[in-house]
């Protein structure tokens, strides 16, 4: 018979073997924006920079901090992140082993299972660890938020079980509370953990087990639970950790945004989803990274009746078992409790996600393993087969099953080696999956295959017209400095969305805002302003006055007013936008930074240069305080600051600032990027102005001539920037000619 330590080594070895091929996996799906391209992870100090700043998803503090640690230790390579994910899963499996072993050794189960506690716990935890249904939580790096939350939940429960076994050992109670608080800082589904601990106490606490009769047992349990009220109060206080995370990230949760499905629709759909999960637990084939095409159940359907009956029966049995204090009820309570936050009535963004079975799978496997262990001896009763032989046969069968699961896990994990492979697998299950098509459009855009990228984007919009696929493609072009390409993508996406959606739909308004940005960056301010003026009322009503798109549109309108000389109205609108942006995301948020830049420009246009400079300095100080995650914001501020310096005649200072902008842009985007080239051209123009100020008109004309040639070819001869440089070139040449013809005194 194996000792607990030997069994733990076996579990760790099996888990490592199952995920031996996971280290070559790429960053996929949410890994890309939340990990690979999340600048908040660039630094470990202060830790809250990484802990509370996601890109498109809400940041979960402890997992995001662990991503920052991985980046510091391993660099940008996915290899190290996969190592950490595997380590988290191994710890979770060992915690499950300990929890199961202690439960089977508890006074209420020791007589039946105590002699086989180690072997049965080894089988349950081992199968759980190598099951292919866990690959999404282990191989998909971003879903560390699920596996880490599960790990801390299991550690908390295991510590509580150890405390019960050691007559309410205080150190294990403290450990249970600490792990519970950590789970709350990982993911919202940990909200059920204090309730699960209370249920475990009711079912397995030794003090209650000695009582006679249910009523007497309840009285004794209540009295003893009251004696441990400090522990339960501490557990309850861990909900404040979760509340703090929710409050800090509330604007990032898609579940809290407008236009989501109703709780009734979600609840009617989930029984079918849960039966799908159970099918995958028993027969793990046909897995899919994204099941966004899962059909919604809007009303009661007869075809869903078997699923409704099955789930309601499980709920009823679990309640009955809890009331009667039957130990087997723990499996139902654990399964339903760990699924409840995402698979009940709360309309979570997606109907189906396989990683949600990370913890519930343990209850399913425990039920199967314990059921087989219970029925096995009965089936051979009366034969010559001994108990030892039955035990060996069971272990051999478990080993065969584990080997099969490991092979399936290897096959599933291999799909994560490339983005194309995993998304092709999604399309094999759902040929019209909009997220897969969106991802392929993004990959093709980055590779320069515009035609195929547009084809995938159009198909994605056919499935879901509100998806922001063309906004993503436009963002890629903007990041590369291709403003014209971004405009073309926004126009195409807006045309298709307007054909399928109302003019005041959220998606249409957001794409309109993206198009206005692309126009503005090209110097087409009048067109951008007209677009925003036509949509601003709907933006305020539908998106909200503090939405990023609304605020950005108001900034364009404010600058347009300033350009026409309506300074008072422009300043009022710009101040209003800045106040709302700061209230929505703080003074250092990206939208607030943009709003501050807009107000500074409006103030500068009105001649309030001192106030504009003071605002720019304050904003720059705030961005510097925020750290490396806002390097691009710092670039915008310094570029605007250089404009102020140039207009006020402080050319030497402007040249120095432009040089810093060039260096930072080159470091962030590369020497050959369009953005670096643009920064170099603006630095060259500042140097030309400096040369003119010093009387070196020949050098100034030479620089203006070279920049004009670049602008003429890249932006076109009629672009505002090209015309402005042409004017400076002519002025420098004229001054140079006058200087050459003027006789020396």
N, C-alpha and C positions, 0 to 999 in steps of 0.2 A: 504494500500500500504506500502511495506517495505521501510525503509530508506536505503541509501547506506551502512551505518554501519551494519544494521541488515542483509542486503544481504551478506555482506562480512563475517559475522559470520556464516551464513548458508553455504557459499562456503567452509570455513575452516572446518566446522563440517562434511560436506559431504565428503570432501577429506580424512579427518581422518578416517571416517567410511569405505571408500572404501579400504584403505590400513591398516586397523586394524590388519590384519594377516600377514603383511609384515615383522614384526620385528623378526620373527623366521627364516628368510631366511639365507642360507649359503653364503659363498663366492664362486662364480662360475666363470668359464671361465677366463677373464682377471682380475677379482678380485684377483685371486690367486697370479700371479706374480707381478701385479702392486700395490697391496695393502697389502695382507697378508704377502708376502715374499719380500717386498721392504724395505731394510734397510735404505734408504734415508728418510723414514717417521718416523724414530725413534726419531728424534729431531726436535724441532721447530726453534732453533737458530743455525746457521744463517738460515733465512727462505728460501733462494735460494737453499739450499741443497735439501729440499723436492720439491720445485717448479720446478726444472729443471732436475730431475733425475728419469726417468722411468726405467723399467727393459727390456721389449721387445717392448714397444710402446712409441711413443713420449710423453713426459711429458707436460701436460697443466698446467701452473703455478698456477692459483687460485684453480681449483679442487684438484690438488695434495697437495697444502698447506692445504686445508680443510681436506683431508685424514689424514695429519699429526696432525692436531688439534684433529680430532676424535680419533686418536690413543693415544694422550696425555690425552684426557678426558675420553675415554671409555675403553682404553686398546685394546687388540686384538679381542675382541668379535665383531661379525658383528652387534649386536643389535644397538649400538650407531650410526654406519654408516647408518643404515636404518632410524633411527630417523632424522638424518641430511638430508638424501635424501627426506624424507617426508616434512620436513620444507622448503626445497628449492622448492618443488612442490607446496606447499600451497602458498608461496610468489608469485610464478609465476602465479598461478590461480587468486590471488587477483590483481596482476598487469594487467592481461588480463581483469578482470572485470572492473577495472578503465579505461583502454584504450577503451574498448567497450562502456562503459557508456558515457565517454567524447565525443567519436566519434558520438554517436547517439544524443547527446545534442549539437553538433556543429551547427553553423548557417545553413549549407547546409542540415542537416538532422533533425533539431529540429522540424520543422513543421510536419513531418511524424511520427517520432519515439520518440520525446522528452517526451511525456507523459508516454511512456512505457519503457523508457531507463533503469531504474533500474531493472525491472522485466525481460526484454529481456537479459540484460547483465548478470543477475544472472543465467538464463537458459544456456546461451552460455558458460560462464566460469565454471558453475557447471558440465555440461555434459563433457566439455573438461577435467576437473580435474579427473573425475571418469571413464573416458573411458578406457577400457582394452588395447587399443592400446598404452597407456602411460606406461604400466607396465614395459616394457624393459628399459625405461628411469628413472623409479622411483625405482622399486624393485631390479633391477640389479645394484649393488652399483657403479661399475666402470662407468656406463653411467651417473653418476652425471655430467660428463663433458658435456653431451648433455643438461640435465635439468638445470644446472647452467648457461650455455651459453644462453639457452632459457629464463631463469628467468631475466638475465640482459638485454637481448634484449627487453623483454616486459616492464621492468622497464624503460628503456631508451625511448621507444615509449610512454609509459604512462606519463613520465615526460615531454616529448615534447608536448603531447596533453594538459597537464595542463598549460604549458607555453603559448600555443596558446589561451587557454580559459582565461588566466589572462593577455592578451595583451603583450605577449612576456616577461613574468616574467623572470628576469635574474637568480634567484635562481633555477628555474626549468630547464632552459637551461643548467646551470652548472651541475645539477643532471643528465640530459640526456647525456651529454658528458662523465661524470664520469662512468655512467652505461655502455655506449658504449665501453669505454676503458676496463672496467672489462669484458665485453662479449668477446672482442678480446683476452683477456688473458685466456679465458676458452676453446674456440674451434674455428677452422678455419672458420666454416660456418657463424660466425658473420660478415664476411667480407661484406655481403650485407646490414648490418644495416644502415650505413650512406645513402645509396641509398634509402632504404625504408623510412627513415625519410624525405628525400627530396620529395619523391612521396606523402607521407602523407601531407606534407606542401602544395604541389601543389593542392591536392584534397580538403583539408579541412580548409586551413588558412582563417580566417575571412576577412582579407584585400582583398584577391582575390575574395571572394564571393560577394562583393559589386559591382564589375565591370560589365559593360555591354558589351557582345560580347567576343568571344574567344580571338581575337587578342588584344583587350584592356586589357582583364584579364591577358594575358601573359605578356604584358608590365608592368602592375602594379605589378604582382608577381615577375618579374625579378628585378624590382627596389627595392621591399621590401626585396627580398632575398639578394640583394647586400648590403642593409643596415644591414643585419644580417650576413655579411661575416665572422665576427670573430667567430661566432658560427659554421658556416659550415667549416671554416678552422680548428677549433678545432676538429670537427668531423672527418675531413679528416686525421688529425694528429694521430687519434687513430689507423689508419692502420699501423703506425710505430710500435705500440705495437705488432700487429700480425706479422709484418715483423721480428721483433726481436725474437719472439717465433719460427717462421719458420727457421730462420738462426741458432738459438741455437740447434734446434732438427732435422735439415734437414737430417742427416744420419739415423734417426730412422723412417722416414716415408716410409712405404712399397710402397706408391704411387710413390716415386721418385726413386725406385730401378729399375734395369734392368729387362727386360722380362715381363713387364706388358702389358695388352691388349691395343689396340689402342683407341684413342678418338672416332673414327668412330664406332667401335664395341660397345663401352660403350654408345654412343648416340643412336644407333639403338636399344639397349636393354632397355633403360630407359622408353620409353612410356609404354611398357607392365608392367614394374615395378610400374610406377605411377598409372596405372589402378588397379594394385593389392593393392596398398596403399588405393586407393579410395574405393575399395570393402571392405577392412578391416575397414575403417572408418564408412561405412554404416552397414556392417554386420560383427562385430568383432569376427569371429570364424575361426579356422584354423591358429592361430598365430604360429610363429616358431622363436626360439631364433637365429638360424643360418640357412640361406638360401644359403649357399655357392654352392649348387648344381643347382642354378638357371641357365638355359641355356643361353649361349651368342648368340646374333643375329649378325652374321658376315656380312650379306648382307640383302638388302631389301627383306622382305617376305610378300606375299599377306595375310597370316594369321594375320600379325601384322597391317594390314591397318586400322581396326577400332580404334586401340589404337593411331596410328599416327594421324588419322583425329581428334580424340577427343582432343588430346593434342595441335595440331596445331590450332584447333578452339578456345581452351581456350586462347592460346597465342595471337591469332588475336583479340579476343574480349577484352582482357586485354589492348592491345596496343590501340585499337580503343577507349575504355573507357578512357584511360589516355589522349589521344590526345583531346578527346571531354570533358575532365574533368568531367566525370561521377563518382559520389561517389561509385557506385557499383564496379567500376574497382579495388578498393582497395582490395577486396577479392581475385581477380585473381592475382594481383600484389604480395600480401602477400604470397599466396600459392606458386606461381611459384618462387618468389624471395627467400623464405626460403628453397625451395627444390633445387634451382639452383646449389649451391656449390657441392652437392653430387649426383644430378640426372640430369646432363646435359651432358657435354662433357669431364669433368675432370675424367680420369680413376681412381676412388677411388677403394680401395682394394677389396671391396665386392659390387656386383650389388645391393643387397637388405639388408636393415637393418631397422627394424621397428621403432627404436628410431629416425630415420630421420624425422618421421612424428610428432615429439613432437610439433613444432610450426605450421607447415602447417595444422594440424588437426583443429586448431582454425578457420581458414578460411572456411574449409568444414562445420563445425558445425554452424558457423555464417550464412553461405549461406542457410543451411537447416532451421535453426530456424527463420531467417528473412523471408524466403520464405513462410514458414507455417504461420507466423504471418501476412504476406501480403495477402495470399490467404484465410485464415480462414474467415475473415469478409465477403469477397466476396461470399463465398460458402453459407453463411447463410443469405445473403442480401435478403430482401423481406420476410423473415420468422419472427416469433414473438420472436425469440431469440435475446436478447439484447447484446450490446457490453460487458457489465460486465460479462454476462453468458459465452460469447465466451472466454473472458480472463480467467475466472475460469477454463473452460474446457481445455484451452491450458496449464495452470499451472498443472492441474491434469495429463494431458497426459505427460508433461515434467517430473513430479515426477515418473510416472510409468516407463518411459524410463530410468530415472536415477537409479531407483531401479534395473531394469534389468541389466544395465551396471555395477552397483556395484557388483551384484552377479557374473557376468562374470569376473570382475576384481579380486574378491576373489578367484575364481577358478584358474585363470591364476597365481596369486601371489603364491598360494599354491605350484605350481610346483617348485618355487625357494627355497623351504624348504630343498631340497637336490640336490646335483649334479646329482645323478643317475636319479632322477625324471625329471629334466629339459632336460637332454640329451636323455633320453628314449623318451620324447616327440618329440625331434628333429628327432630321428630315426623313429618314427611313421610316420612323414611327408616325410622323405627321408631316407630309410633304408641303403643307402650307403654313408651317409654324413660323409666325412672323418674327420671333426673336432669332431663330436660326438664320432666316433670310436677312435680317438686320445685321447679324454678325458677319455673314458672308459679304454683304454690301460694304461693311466697314473694312474687312480684310482686302477686298478687291480695290477699294478706294485707296488704301495705303500702298497697294502694289502698282497703282497707276492705271488700272483697267477700268476706265470710266464707264464704258458701255455696259459691261457685265455688272458693275456696281449699281448702275441705274436700273438694270433689269431686276436684280434682287430687291432693290429698294421698292420698285413698283409692285412687285409681288407681295412684299411685306405690307404695303399700304392696302392692297386688295383684301388681305385678311383682316388687318386692323388699321383703318384710316387715321386713327388718332396717334399712331406711333410716330416717334420723332426721328425716323430713320434719316430723312434728308437734313434735319437739323444736325445730326451727328456727322454726316458727310460734309456739311458746310463748316462745322467746327474743325474738322481735319484740315480743310482748305485754309480757314482763318489762321490756324496754328502755323501753317506753312507760309503765311503771308500772301496767299492767293485770294484776294478779296473778290475779284471778278468771278473766280470759280465758285466761291461761297455764294455769291449772288445767284448764279445760275442754278445751283442746287436748291436754294431756298425758293426760287420762283417755280421750279418744277414740282417740289413738294407741296407748295401752297396751291398751285393749280389743281393738283389731284385731290388735296384735302377739301378744297372749296366745292369740288364736284360731288363729294360724298358726304360732307358735313355742313351743318348750318354755319353761317358767317360769324356767329358769336361763339362757336365751339372753342373750348380751351386750347385744343391742338392748333386750330386755325390761327388763333390770336398769338400763340407762342411762335409759330412759324412766321407770322407777320413781323413780330419783334426781331426774329433772327434776320429776316430780309432787310429790315430797317438798319440793323447794325452793319450788315455787309455793304449797304449803300453808303452809309455814313463814313465808313472807313475808306471808301473810294473817293470821297470828296463830293458825293452826290447828296449833299445835305438837304437841298430843297425837296427832292423826291422822298427821302427818308422822313422828313418832317410831314409831308403830305400824307404819307402812309400812316404815321403815328396819329396825326390829327383825326383821321377818319376812323381810327380804331380805339382811341384812348378811352372813350366812354364805356365801350364794351369791356376793355381791359380792366378798368376800375371796378365794373359791376361783376364780371365773371371771375377774373383772376384775383381780384382784391387790390386795394391801394398799395399794399406793401409787397406785392409780388415783384420778382426781379424784372420781368418783362414790362410791367406797368411803370416801374421806376425808371427803367432804361428809356422807355418811350418819352416820359416826362423830361428826362435830361436832354434828349434830342430836341424836344419842343422848346425848352428853355434856351438852348444855344441858338436855335433859329430866331427866337424873339430878340436875343441880344444882337444877332447879326443884322436885324432890321432896325436896330436902334431903340427897341422897346425895352429899355433896361430895367425899369421898375417891375414890369410884369415878369420879365425873365428872372430877375433876382428872387421874386416872391415864389415862383414855381420851383426854382432850383433849391431854395432853402426848404421848401415844403418836402421835396423829394429826399433831400439829405436827412431831414429830421426823421422821416418814416423809415429810411434805410438803416439809420443808426438804431432806431428802436427795434427793428426787425432782426438785425444780426450783429449789433454792436458797432463801435466806431471803426474797427479794423477789418470788417467784412468786405469782400470784393465789391458788392453793390454800393456799400457806403463809401468805399474809396472812389469808385467811379462818380458817385454823386458829389463828393467833395471836389474832385477835379472839375466837374461841370460848373459848380458854383464858383470856383476860383476863376475859371475862364470868363464866366458872366461878369464877375466883379472886375476882372481885368479889362473887359470890353467897356465897362462903365467908368473906367478911370480910377477905380478903387484898388490901386496896385498894392498898397501896404496891407490892406485887409486880405487880399488874395494871397500874397506871399505868406502871411501869417497862417492862413488856413492850410496852405500847402506844406508848410513846415510841421504843423500839428499832425497832419495826416501822415506825412512821411515818418515822423517819430512813432506814431501808432503802428504803422506797418513794420518798421524796424523792430519794434517791441514784440510783434507777433512772430518773428523768426523767419526761417527759410521757407515755410509753406506759402509765403506771399511774395516770392521774388518777382513774379510777373507784375503784381500790383506795384511793387517798388519801382520797377522799370517804367510803368505808366506815369507814376508821380514824377520821377526824375526827368522823364522826357517832357512832361508838361512844365516842370520847373525850368528846364532849359529854354523852353519857348518864352517864358516870362523874362528870363535873363536876357535873351536876345532882343526882345522888344524894348527892354529898358536900357539897352546899350551896354550891358555888362558882359561883353563878348568873351573876355578871358575866362570868367567864371562859367559861362555857357559851354565853352570848349572843354573845360575840365569835366563838367557834368556829362556832356555827350560822350566823352571818352569812357567814363564809368559805365554808361549805358551800353556802349559797344562791348566792353569786356564782359559785363554780366550776361548780355544776350548771347555772346559767343559761348560762354560757359554753359548756359542753360540749353541752347538750341543748336550749337555746333557752328563751326566756322563757315560752312557752306550753305547755311540756311538762308532763306529769303529774308527773315527777320533780321539776321545779322547784317546782311547786305543793306537793308533799309537803314539800320542804325549807323552803319559806316557812311552812307550817303549823307545823312543828316549831320554827322560829325564833320564830314568834309565841307558841307555848306557853312557850318559854324567856323571852321578854320579859314574858309574863304572870306567870310565877313571880318574875321580877325585880321587877315592880311590887308583887306581894304582899309580897315581902321588905322593900320600902321603905314599906309601909303604904298604897299606892295601890290599895285593894281594888276600887274602882269600875272603874278601868282594867283591872285583872286580870279582873274578871267580864265586862267587855265583850269582851275578847279571847277568853276561854274560850267565851263564848256564840257568837261568830262561827265559831270553829274547830269547835265542837260541831255547828253547823248544817251545815258542810261535811262533816264526818265522817259525820253522820247520813244525809245524802243520798248520799254517795259510797261509804261503807263499810257502811252499814246501822246500824240502832239497836242491834243486839245485838253488834256487833263490839267486841272488847276495847278497841281504841283509843277508840272512841266512848264506851264506858262509863267509861273512865278520865278522859276530858275532862269528862264529865258530873259525875263525882265532884268534880273540881277546881273546876268551876263552882259547884256547890252549896256547897263549902267556902268559896269566895271570897265568895259571896252571904251566907252565914251570918256570916262574920267581919265583912263590911261592915255587916250589920244590928246585930251586937253593938257595933261601934264607934259606930254612929249613935245607939244607945240608951244608951250609957254616958256619964254626965254628965262634963263636963270637970272636972279637979281645981281 
